[in-house]
Amino acid sequence: SIINNVSDLNKLGLTFDFIVLGGGTAGNVIANRLSENSSNQVLVLEAGGANVGVLDVEVPFFCSQATPNTAQDWNYTTTPQTGLGGRTINYVRGFGLGGSSAVNYMGYTRGSKEDYDRFATVTGDQGWSWNSLIPYMKKNEQFSLHTQDNHNITGQFDPTVHGFTGINSVSLPGFATPEMSARVLKATTESTEYPFNLDMNSGSPLGFGWVQTTINNGSRSTSATSYLAPQFINRPNLHVLLDARVTRVLPTATGVFRTVEFVQALTGPKFNLTAKKEIILSAGSVGTPNILLHSGIGDSSALKSLGITPLHNLPSVGKNMTDHTLLFLSFEVNNPNTWETFERNATLGQQALAQWTNSKTGPLVDIPASQLGFLRADLEGQFPDPAAGPTTPHFEFLVGNGFFGPPPATGNYMSVVPALVAPTARGSITIGSSDPLAAPLINPNLLGSASDSFVMRQAVKSALRFASLPAWNGYVISSLGVNSNSTDAELDTYIRANAASVYHLAGSASMSPVGATWGVVDPDLVVKGLTGLRIVDLSVVPFIPSAHTQAATYIIAERAADLIKAAWAFGGFDKRFLSRRFSISME
Ligand SMILES: Cc1cc2nc3c(=O)[nH]c(=O)nc-3n(C[C@H](O)[C@H](O)[C@H](O)COP(=O)(O)OP(=O)(O)OC[C@H]3O[C@@H](n4cnc5c(N)ncnc54)[C@H](O)[C@@H]3O)c2cc1C
């Protein structure tokens, strides 16, 4: 059930085995999988609301309107970003059931095999390798063979690498943009720099291909519409409390954290609930370290200086924060059928919305991109390879049939949006006060290293080269802002003034090997040195995947659910405790 008020929850008279903090992308996977066992009572505490009936959330094309500064956004701002010339920027995090899966741009890209194999190497747990995770990729994915325009999808994906019976819908574009798509595909035949890739979710993402998105029959699929669909949320052992903002986790004994403190209104009373088995922290890469720090779990001396009693010294909490940077690069084109046509004409816009409402067809069924490419930069011998391996990209292009965001008053446009996907800079989540309801200090450190600035410039140059291939003759009229004659200094100035976040932040509560002096969680995602508290969200990755990050989040959560089930499979004894105490392997 979905409950709005803690007094209604209390009336149920339940005690909970597992309490999941945050009903976002990962949290709802955990809630679903743990409640498959009817003897587990599972509760999710979500700070925001239900996110139901919000058109900007449901209509794929409206994704850029869902945030920033809306009711479904935490509405954060970064600290001044040195790599962006000192600018501060909006920092979007999904607020409400579904979390960031309800406000993201729906691209579904797993990353490279090397990304996951690096997780396994760095953590010492082969369970995080690509091959070990394939079953979890398939458990997440319900790939659709149907598109909203019923076109033939042969040659647009590789069926052998997908899951068809999972929970989260994934589909190919459902509204044709033939003038542009044909040229993108032609461009892939004109230069070895931009090869075609049948399916970027095979583990080998390099090249250009068709975008796969978390869209179900023309509407956004979120972790709430999928993992909390009626057949799941109606389980008698699964409950969600909305408007429940977690302030801290509290110890029930020394080193044991099974109690959660939360509020239902910013000025309202605090409530406590205690889990019988575990608290699972799934508040995301900002929320998770924020809650840990306010709970006294972090760098003890930094916490003390803020007046917070340190309870467990874990200096890595909030460190290692990594994010992707993008630049919206636009080209004026000679094609009357771009998004601008219906974006500028109210009648056509209303027709498009009516078509979506009535039949879930038309231009609004897709995100504003139909192809994407993952590419490597020529590092010119200046920097060590920042990627997980030689078949892992350094940057990405999202190609769209129009201007991203509100278009200029006249003209038709194409977007080729370069994004840095293997950054070396690391940022942080810290706190500036002991008030758990105050916003944390968010520093993604975008373009914060010489290598990142260099690769971003290479990516922009590559985008300009891409748009001048013969495929675009007679189509591309000119680029906006920069062009192929721009000097490196001009490119850098433009990038610093205009680059933004892709909102993929990751790694702020990283996994590390058992016994490591760094990191926040062990490879089984239990907080290092503590009992009863596990973290399951994108904050646990030691490196950001070189891809859009929701697929990795879902995959990690699917495996995490199995780790939790296995830990409690022995009559209530924590398998992890047993295996450590008696040095026996129970895998
Ligand atoms: C605008 C935007 C566009 C993006 N585009 C894409 C894309 O196209 N493709 C892609 O793959 N990825 C994209 N991403 C990234 C992707 O959505 C995230 O990496 C992923 O959803 C992270 O999942 P998570 O479970 O770690 O966190 P979230 O999904 O953010 O979940 C955290 C949840 O915890 C809740 N929470 C936080 N603090 C508290 C608290 N104190 N108490 C209670 N609840 C709390 C939040 O409200 C939220 O529901 C985008 C993200 C954004 C914001």
The ligand as a MOL file (V3000), in Angstrom:
LIG
                    3D

  0  0  0     0  0            999 V3000
M  V30 BEGIN CTAB
M  V30 COUNTS 53 58 0 0 0
M  V30 BEGIN ATOM
M  V30 1 C 17.5600 15.3340 -15.1820 0
M  V30 2 C 18.2100 13.9760 -15.1930 0
M  V30 3 C 18.3960 13.3230 -16.3990 0
M  V30 4 C 18.9860 12.0600 -16.4310 0
M  V30 5 N 19.0150 11.3740 -17.6060 0
M  V30 6 C 19.3590 10.0690 -17.6010 0
M  V30 7 C 19.1910 9.2660 -18.7560 0
M  V30 8 O 18.7130 9.7070 -19.8030 0
M  V30 9 N 19.5510 7.9660 -18.6780 0
M  V30 10 C 20.0890 7.4240 -17.5410 0
M  V30 11 O 20.4520 6.2500 -17.5420 0
M  V30 12 N 20.2600 8.1650 -16.4350 0
M  V30 13 C 19.8690 9.4640 -16.4200 0
M  V30 14 N 19.9650 10.1900 -15.2790 0
M  V30 15 C 20.6230 9.5730 -14.0990 0
M  V30 16 C 19.8070 8.4720 -13.4270 0
M  V30 17 O 18.4620 8.8090 -13.4080 0
M  V30 18 C 20.3710 8.2490 -12.0150 0
M  V30 19 O 21.7430 7.8940 -12.0940 0
M  V30 20 C 19.6610 7.1440 -11.2440 0
M  V30 21 O 18.2720 7.2810 -11.3440 0
M  V30 22 C 20.1060 7.1790 -9.7940 0
M  V30 23 O 19.3560 6.2730 -9.0210 0
M  V30 24 P 19.4840 6.2350 -7.4300 0
M  V30 25 O 18.6330 5.1190 -6.9640 0
M  V30 26 O 20.9260 6.2270 -7.0620 0
M  V30 27 O 18.9330 7.6290 -6.9230 0
M  V30 28 P 17.4480 8.2750 -7.1220 0
M  V30 29 O 16.6980 7.6100 -8.2070 0
M  V30 30 O 17.6380 9.7440 -7.2040 0
M  V30 31 O 16.7210 7.8880 -5.7680 0
M  V30 32 C 16.9310 8.4970 -4.5290 0
M  V30 33 C 15.5860 8.5860 -3.8250 0
M  V30 34 O 15.8020 8.8660 -2.4560 0
M  V30 35 C 14.9190 9.8820 -2.0410 0
M  V30 36 N 15.5570 10.5590 -0.9150 0
M  V30 37 C 16.6950 11.2920 -0.9330 0
M  V30 38 N 16.9450 11.7700 0.3030 0
M  V30 39 C 15.9600 11.3100 1.1020 0
M  V30 40 C 15.6620 11.4760 2.4770 0
M  V30 41 N 16.4280 12.2200 3.2860 0
M  V30 42 N 14.5610 10.8480 2.9760 0
M  V30 43 C 13.7710 10.0930 2.1730 0
M  V30 44 N 13.9910 9.9360 0.8610 0
M  V30 45 C 15.0760 10.5340 0.3390 0
M  V30 46 C 14.7410 10.7490 -3.2720 0
M  V30 47 O 13.5910 11.5710 -3.1790 0
M  V30 48 C 14.6890 9.6990 -4.3630 0
M  V30 49 O 13.3930 9.2000 -4.5450 0
M  V30 50 C 19.4220 11.4610 -15.2190 0
M  V30 51 C 19.2270 12.1040 -14.0010 0
M  V30 52 C 18.6170 13.3550 -13.9730 0
M  V30 53 C 18.3900 14.0120 -12.6460 0
M  V30 END ATOM
M  V30 BEGIN BOND
M  V30 1 1 1 2
M  V30 2 1 2 3
M  V30 3 2 2 52
M  V30 4 2 3 4
M  V30 5 1 4 5
M  V30 6 1 4 50
M  V30 7 2 5 6
M  V30 8 1 6 7
M  V30 9 1 6 13
M  V30 10 2 7 8
M  V30 11 1 7 9
M  V30 12 1 9 10
M  V30 13 2 10 11
M  V30 14 1 10 12
M  V30 15 2 12 13
M  V30 16 1 13 14
M  V30 17 1 14 15
M  V30 18 1 14 50
M  V30 19 1 15 16
M  V30 20 1 16 17
M  V30 21 1 16 18
M  V30 22 1 18 19
M  V30 23 1 18 20
M  V30 24 1 20 21
M  V30 25 1 20 22
M  V30 26 1 22 23
M  V30 27 1 23 24
M  V30 28 2 24 25
M  V30 29 1 24 26
M  V30 30 1 24 27
M  V30 31 1 27 28
M  V30 32 2 28 29
M  V30 33 1 28 30
M  V30 34 1 28 31
M  V30 35 1 31 32
M  V30 36 1 32 33
M  V30 37 1 33 34
M  V30 38 1 33 48
M  V30 39 1 34 35
M  V30 40 1 35 36
M  V30 41 1 35 46
M  V30 42 1 36 37
M  V30 43 1 36 45
M  V30 44 2 37 38
M  V30 45 1 38 39
M  V30 46 1 39 40
M  V30 47 2 39 45
M  V30 48 1 40 41
M  V30 49 2 40 42
M  V30 50 1 42 43
M  V30 51 2 43 44
M  V30 52 1 44 45
M  V30 53 1 46 47
M  V30 54 1 46 48
M  V30 55 1 48 49
M  V30 56 2 50 51
M  V30 57 1 51 52
M  V30 58 1 52 53
M  V30 END BOND
M  V30 END CTAB
M  END
